[in-house]
C-alpha cells in the first residue's frame, strides 16, 4: 500500500536525506494558510525529560502572540 499524506512526505524526505523527522508542527490559520516545521532532533521525552511542561501555557502564549 502506498503511503499517504505526511507519511508519503516522510518517505520522500527519507529517500533524499536518509533521515526521518521526529516531530512535525503544523500551523493552520483561519484564512486557510498553513505552515509545516519539521524537527530532526532527538525526541524531547526520550532525551530524559519525562515531565514535559513546555506546552503547559501554550494556548495563553499563542493568544498573546496573536494580539501583538
C-alpha positions, 0 to 999 in steps of 0.5 A: 500500500502506498503511503499517504499524506505526511507519511508519503512526505516522510518517505520522500524526505527519507529517500533524499536525506536518509533521515526521518523527522521526529516531530512535525508542527503544523500551523493552520490559520483561519484564512486557510494558510498553513505552515509545516516545521519539521524537527530532526532532533532527538525526541524531547521525552526520550532525551530524559525529560519525562515531565514535559511542561513546555506546552503547559501555557501554550494556548495563553502564549499563542493568544498573546502572540496573536494580539501583538 
